[in-house]
Amino acid sequence: MLRISIPIALVLTALAGPAFAHPDHASSGFLHPLTGPDHVLAMIGAGMWAALLAARRPAAALLVPAAFMAMMTAGAAAGFAGIKLPLAEAGVLASVFMLGALVLAAVRVRIELAMLVVGVFAALHGYAHAVEAPEMDPGSYILGFLAATALLQTVGLGLGWVVQRLVGDIGLRALGGLVLAGGALVLATH
């Protein structure tokens, strides 16, 4: 499934290309998830959880990240439309702890439930991106942060698979612990 995820990340990056011609536009959308440690940790954590689930259900490698992306887009649309989502920033940070804990505890659930869990948190991430966006074309901005999200989830997925193959679930669980520790550091510095 990694062979499928990498082309998806590349396609989204290519689609965001026109926005990179205007540094104030989608490039800021691309950079936004990369400059927030809570976003980086959650998106890599989502990819690692997808890798954990894909060990038994290969479709999870595509479906869980896709659900994250779809719901992130919906959350961004809500933000750009002026819809208020209460406690979005707290939910973004909670996603780091939840995804880290799911990987640390090696929680395996049905793919549909995993898609729902990541989807709820992804909507909050998308909303946070939208309400922090500069005045610009929302479509380009969304393409930018979707490309970065695909990249980060692919990193998590690939990291999860490599670690699982080298040292098994215990290594992946340790990475989940690092995501949790990162979340604690983010919380302590806020």
N, C-alpha and C positions, 0 to 999 in steps of 0.2 A: 504494500500500500504506500510505502514511501515513494515508489516510482510514480504514483498518482499525485501525491501531495506536492512534490517538487514542481511538476509542471503547472499545477494550480497557482502556486506562489509566483512562478515566473510569469504566467499570463496576467495575474493581477498587477504585478510590478510593471509589465509592459503597458497595461491599460492606464496605469497612473503616469506613464511617461510624459504625456502632454502637460501634465500639471507641473512636472519638474522644470519645464521651460519657464515657469513663473514661480520663482523661489518663495514668494509670499503666499502661494496658494497650496496646492496639494502636497508640495514637499513638506510644508508644515504639518499637513495631515499625516504624511509618512513618518515624520520625525516625532510627532506627538506621543505615540505609544512607546517609542524608543527612549524618550527622555523621562518617563515616569517609571520608577522602579516597581511600583505596584502593578502597572500595566505589564511590564516585561515579565515579572514573576508569575502573574496570573496566566498570561498567554503561553509561556513556556510550560507552566504547570498543567494547563489544559492539554497541550501536546503530549506531555509525559503520561497523563492519565489515559489519553487515547491509545498510547503505545501499550500501556498495561492492559487495557481492555482488548486491544487488537491481538494480543498473544493468544487469546482464546476465541475471539470473534473478529476476524480480520477487517470486516466492514467498519468497525469502530474507528479505524485509522483515517477514514474519509468522512464518515458521518458525524462524528463528534466535533472535529474542527469545522466542518461545514455548518453545523447548527450554531456554533459560536459565531461564525461570520454572518450568518443570516440574521440572528438576533441582535448582533452588534449593529448591523445596518438598521434594523427596526428601532433600536434605542436611539441611534443617531437621528433618524427621521423624526422621532418624537421630540428630541431636543431642538432640532432646527424648526419644528412646528410650534415651539413654545410650550409644549406640554411639560408639566412639572412632574418629575419623579422624585419623591422624597427619599432622603437618606442615600442618594446615589453614591456619594464619595465614601460613605461608610460601607456600602455594599461592594464597592470596588476593592477596598481593603479586605473585607470579609471574604471576597473571592480568592484572595491569595492564601488565606488561612484554610479555607475549605478545600481548594484544589491541592494544596500541599498536604493536608491531612488525608485526603482521599488517596493520594499516591503513597504517602507514608504508611497508611494502614492497608495498602493494597486492596482497596475496596473495588470489587467487581460487581457491577450491576448490569441489567439489561441495557442495550444500546439506547433504547428510547428514553429510559430514565436518565442516562448519562447526558443525552442531548438536551433534555429538559433542564438538568442542573446547570450545565455550562451555558445554556441559552439564557437563563434568568440572569446570571452574572454578566454575560456578554451584553445584554441589553443595557445594563448599568454602565459598562465600559463605553459603549457606543454613545449613550446619553452624555456621559462626562466629556467625551471627545467633542461632541457637538456644542455643548454649552461653553466650552473653553475655546471654540474655534474663532479665528479672526473673521472679520467681515470679508466674505468671499463667496465664490461659487461652491455651494454645499456638495455638489456631485464630485467635483475634483478632490475636495478635502476628504470625502468619504472613501474614494478610490485610493487615496494616499494612505489612510490609516488601515484600510483593508489589506493593502499590499504588505504593510509592516506587520500586521497581525498574522497574515499567512506565513510570512517569514519566521516570526517568533514561534508560531505553533509547529512549523516544520522543524525548527531547531529542537523544540521539546520532544517531538515525535522521534526524530532521529537520535537524539541523545538517549531517550528512553529505550529505543531498540538496541542501540549499541551497548548500553550498560546492562540491559537484560541478557543479551547474548554473552557478554563477557563474564558477568558475575551473578546473573540471575535476578530474581525479584528483590533480594536484599540490597543490591546496588541501587535499583530504582527507588526502593523505599527510602534509602539514604538521601537520594536526590529530593524526594518529597520533604524530608526533614530540613534540607537546605532551603527549600522554598518557604517552609514555615519560619525558619530562622530569619530569612530575608524579610518576611512579613513583619516579624517582631521588630526588626531594625527600622523598617519604614515607620511602623507605629511609634517607636521610641523617638524618632527624629521629627515627627509631625508636631 
